């Protein structure tokens, strides 16, 4: 019988009786992400049951899917885990493992704003952000980033709702710009509000202004700044300054292969293939990993 036609049975089984499949396509597991999953399991238990083959003569089960959950449950000190016993023939096994890990549309992540708002609601239940961060197995820096989209200003949120900003990532970057230079942020907000229907303020435009603002801030903080300003004053007075004028570098944007963007979008569980949205989510995922 095929996997589809066999009848699954739910049980709680000793995790010590579960064996990994010797030829599972997943060869590498991110240890930091595994510890994060273990943190979740310590608090909530295993949310999604593992799928296992029926027991052999020794009473042991071979995993069909759920190797990360098995390992994380062991790390979390769990004794019993929920499993679905579901016979799977050898000629179907690889396909089941691959499609389950691709998600097949079943485990699509929350949209970034929905996720941010949900995380913020959890954070609100704690007295200290550090306590909330511990629940997620992350650092406070990750928590600030994860809840940024839940704390947009009314103006920026309105533009996002009206579709005048390219995505949530762009909106968060616009808020960051407002913290650095409120006047420039207000100028971009006004520009976005006046765009014709169907046009959006792109993240690239915001990032270009942020890059310029960041460069100016670093320059002002450097010891060279005072000397350059003095030399510029000399030029105004008709004297030749010591510094040479350098043409600004044009931050020309290189387009990414559309096929690669689509592939990354599928891996991240995104329904959009907009390059800016995919890159924004990819950067968020990378930063989340680095701040573990």
Secondary structure, 3 states (H helix, E strand, C coil): CCHHHCCCEEEEEEHHHEECCCCCCCCCCCHHHHHHHHHHHHHHCCCCCEEECCCCCCCCEEEEECHHHHHHHHHCCCCEEEEEECCCCHHHHHHHHHHHHHCCCCCCCCCHHHHHHHHHHHHHCCCCHHHHHHHHCCCHHHHHHHCHHHHCCHHHHHHHHCCCECCHHHHHHHHHHHHHCHHHHHHHHHHHHCCCCCCCECHHHHHHHHHHHHHHHHHHHCCHHHHHHHHHHHHHCCCCCCCCCCCCCCCCCCCCCHHHHHHHHHHHCCCCCCHHHHHHHHHHHHHHHHCC
